Amino acid sequence: MKTLKSYVGGRWYEAKSGFATLVNPSTEEEIARASSEGIDFGEVLAYARDKGGPALRAMTFAQRSGLLKEMSRVLRDNRDELLDLSRQNNGTTTPDGSFDIDGGSGTLAWYSSVGKRLGDRTFLTEGDGVQLAKTEAFWGQHILVPRRGVAVHINAFNFPIWGFAEKAACALLAGMPVITKPATATALATERCIELIVEAGFLPEGALQLIVGSTGDLLDRLGPQDVLAFTGSADTAKMLRSRDNLLASCTRVNVEADSLNAAVLGPDVEPGSPTLDLFVKDVAREMTQKTGQKCTAVRRILVPRDRADDVQAALIARLEKVVVGNPADASVRMGPLATANQLEDALRGLAELQKGARIVHGKAGRADGVGVPEGKGFFLAPTLLRSDDPATAGPVHDREVFAPVATILPYDATATSAAEIMAMGGGTLVTSVYSNDAAWLGEFLARGAEATGRIYIGSEASAGEAPGSGAALPQTLHGGPGRAGGGEELGGLVGLKLYMQRVAIQGNRPLVDSLSGVAS
Ligand code: NAP
C-alpha cells in the first residue's frame, strides 16, 4: 500500500507510525496510508519564515504571477492522472473531478493574470490618498504589505485540488509562504499535485510545504504575522479559532465553514417557462454534483406555495435518472460519499431533518451502487424532503447534511418571506434566486442580502454563460457570514488582503506619495 509523504524543509518525509488509512469509497479497498508523526513543526515554520518568506517578498507581483502560471500549467498537464487519483480516493466522476481540478488550475491562472497586471510592484496601495489637515502638508494613504509570517492552510476533504490551489494562489501572490494540509482521508490527489509542482522546480525554496496527516503542535507555534486559513466543519472551526495560542498572539484566522444554501424561485417565473426549467435543472445539479459534498450545494429549495407540487414532481423526475455507483463504470452519474464517516453523518443528519420535514424522494439509508459488489461502498441516493411550514422546520435551517440531500420549502411568494426563510440558515455562502422581476429582487436584497456572501441571479438572459451557483469564481467573493464561518476568500484583491498588513502612511504629501508608489 502506498505511503503518502509530507514535503517539509525541502525534502519528502515518510512517517514510520501513526498511520490513517485512505480508502476507495466506491469499493472500500484500502489504497494508501498517511501520517505526519515525527515531523518537527518548529523546523517547518522556520524553513518557511527564513527561506520562503524572504524569497517571495523580494519578488514583484509579476514574478509571483509567473509562479502561479507554472502551477496552473502543472495541474493542466497532469489533469488525467489527478482525475484518476480523485476517482480512486474521492469517488468522483470525471465531471466532478474536473470541477475540482479545472477549478484549481483556472483560479491559479486567473490570479496569475492579476499579478501580471500589478506588474513590478511588491506591495499594494489601497484607495485614494486623503488630506488629513488644512492642506496637503499632512496627507494619508493606505498601503498593503505582505505579512512577514507563514500562511497555514487547512482544507476540507471535498476539494483536494481546488482547496489547495485557491488558497495558495492568493497567499503566494500576496508574498507569503504556504504550508498546506489537506484532509487526511482524501489526501491522495493533493500529495501528487504538490509532488508534480515540486518536481517542476520553479518555486523558491520554502515557498510551499505539505503536511499529510495531523498538524501536531504547528498551530501552537503560530505568531502575530502568521495566517491560518481553514475550510471545514463549523465544529472544527470553533475548536481551532478558540485555541489559546491563536487568541493570545492575535494570529489572523479565516474560516470557511458549513452553509445551508438556498435556491429561491421567484413568483414571476411562469410554469413551462425556460427560467423554470433552468431552476429545476440547476437545483438538481447543485444537489447531486460531487454527491452533494460541496459547501455551495443547494440545501433548501424555496418555491411559491402554488408551484411547490409541480416543482417537486419535476425535480423528482430529474433525480430519478441519476445513476449512483462506482465512477469507474461509464453509466454512473453520481459517486459515493467520500468516507464511511461522511455516510454515517449524512444518515444521522437525515434522521434529524425528518424532525422538521418528510422525505418525498429517496430514503434515509445506504444505497447499493452500480459497478461494485452488493453491500460495498458509501452510497446514498439523491434524497428530497419537504416541509410545508418553513418557520417550524427547525433542523432544516441548522443541520448541514453534506450529501445529495435538500428540502423543498413552500413560501407565500413575497420577497420578504423568501428573504426571512433564507436568513433562517444563520448565514450562507450563496443564495440563488431565479426571477426576472427587478422590483421583487430589489426587495429580496433589501431584506436578506446581509445573510449571505453571494447572490446568484438565475435567468434566461445569463443561462448560456453562467456556471451555476455552486462555482466559487476567483473574481467574486467566496465566504459568508455566521454559520458559513464569517470568512472572505477570493474576490479578486479581497483574497490577497488576508495575507497582507494594511498600513496607513501619514506625512507630507510628496513623501507619502513617493513612499506609497503613487507618485511616479
Ligand atoms: P473537518 O472534519 O472540519 O476537517 C477539515 C480539516 O480540518 C481537515 O483537514 C482536518 O484534518 C482538519 N482538522 C480537524 N481537526 C483538526 C485539528 N484539531 N487541528 C488541525 N486540523 C484539524 O471538515 P471536513 O469533513 O473535511 O469537511 C466538510 C465540511 O467542510 C463541511 O461542513 C463543509 O460545509 C465544509 N466546507 C466548507 C467550504 C467553504 O468554503 N465554506 C468548502 C468545503 C467544505 P484531518 O482530515 O486530518 O482530520
Residues whose N, C-alpha, C, O or C-beta is under 5 A from the ligand:
A	BS01	NAP	I154 N155 A156 F157 K181 P182 A183 T184 A185 G213 S214 T215 T231 G232 S233 A234 T236 E256 A257 D258 S259 C295 F402 A484
